[in-house]
Amino acid sequence: MSKTPLTQRGANLLKAELQRLKGEDRPRVIAAISEARAHGDLKENAEYHAAREQQGFIEGRIKEIEAKLSNAQIIDVTTLNAGGKVVFGATVDLLDLDTDVEVTYQIVGDDEADIKAGRISVNSPIARALIGKIEGDEARFSAPAGEKQYEVLAVRYV
């Protein structure tokens, strides 16, 4: 199985969520189950069933995060020296050649992608078109709204 790229920031966020789930949420739900059991008949105890459902969600999320972290290739963007090329983790300033609007994106793993925060998945059409480009290059790709074309203004590794 191949490793999935993940930025250091993304790995830190997953580790923090895992720590919160194990250290806060899991003990809280275990206490809620114990308290609900003390109320008697479990067949008709809605609190018990809700707490068990919550426990199942938490345990599933813990397993999901642990699997992602164990299969991740964590890349520290600040240590990259890709010679000015767009690579995973790079932050890229772009000029939309159709609208003359400047945008900035960081290329991240699938789980970290958030277009509103300027983070795009390495598997997105725009990221695939940008990989390997350098400052001054043009990238063309098909978007849902049609053909798009960007000029690479700057590439940073921050």
N, C-alpha and C positions, 0 to 999 in steps of 0.2 A: 504494500500500500504506500503510495507516495505521500510525502509530507505536504501539509497545507500551509501556505505562507501566512504569517501573522505579524503585525508590527509589535514592537515592544509595548506601545501604548495599549493596543488591543489585548495583549496577553495580561498586562497589569489590570485592566478592567475585568477580564474574566476571572483572574485570581482573586480580586476584591469581591466579586459577586459570589464566588465559591466560598470564600471565608465567611461572608455574611450568611449564606445559606446554612453552612455547617455550624457556625458559632452562635447565630441568633435565631434564625427562622426555624431550624430543625428542633432545637430545645423548646422553643415556644409552642410549637405544634404538638410535641410529645407531652408537654404539660397540659395542653388543652384536651388531648385524648384521655389522659389520666383523670382529669377533672370530670370529663363527660362520662367516663366509666363509673365514676363514683355516684352518678345520678341514677343508676339502676338500669332498667331494661334497655338494652342496646338496639333492639329491633325498631323501636319507635323514638329513638333519641337522635334528633336532627343535628344537635351539636356534635355528637360523636361522628356521625357520617360526614359532616362538613369538615371536621378536623382530619379524618382519615383521607378524604379526597385531597385536602391541602397537603397532607404528608406525602401522598403519591406524587403530586405535582413537584414538590420540593426534591424528593428523591430522584425523580426523572431528570430534573434540571441539573442536579449534582452530577449524575452520570453523564449527561450530555456535555457539560463543561469539562469534566475530567477527560472525556474522550477527545474533545477538541484540543485541549492542552497537550495531551499525550501524542497527538498526531500533528502538532504544529511545528513548523520551522520558524522560530522567532527571529525576526530580522530587526536589528537596531539600525534605524535609518541614519542616525547621526554618525555612524562609523562607516557609512557607504562612501566609496570613492569610485563612481562609475564614469568618471571622465566627462561629466556633463550630459550623459545620456539619461533618458527617462527609463527608470527601472521601478520595480516594486518598492513602495515606500516613499518615492520621490514626490515632492510637491511641485506642481507645474502651473505656471502662469500662462494663460492662453488668450488669444484674440480670436473671437468668432469672426471669420472673414465675411460672413453674410450680413451681420448686424453691427460690426465694429464694437462689440461689447467684450470687455475683458472679464475672464473668470479664472478662478484658482481652484485646483483640485489636488488632493493627495490620493495616490493609488494605494489601496489597502486590500485586505482580505475580504472575502464575501461576508463574513460575520460582522465586520467593522463598518461596512459601507453605509453611508448616510448622506445622501445628496444635498440635503439642507445644510449640513455641516461642512460640505465641500470634500467629502470622502467618497471616492468611487471605487467599485469593485474592480480588481485586477482582471476579472472575466467579462467586464462590460465592453460593449463595442468601442466606446471612446478610449478606454484604457488600452485595449488591444491595438488600436490604431496608433496610440502614442508611444508604446514600448519601443525603445531603441532610437527614438528621435532625439535630436539635439536642438539647442537654441537656433531659431531661424528656420527650422524645418516646418513643413506643412503636413497636417494629418487629415485624411479624408475617411469618413465612415458613414454607414447607413444608420440613421436613427429612426424611431417611429414617425417622426415628422418629416422624414425625407433625408436626402444627402446633406451632411454637414461637413464643414471644412474649418479647421483651426490652424493658427500659426503658433508655434511654441515661442513664447517670449522669454521665459526663464525656467531653469530647472534647479531646484534646491533640495537639499537633503537635511531637513530639520526635524 
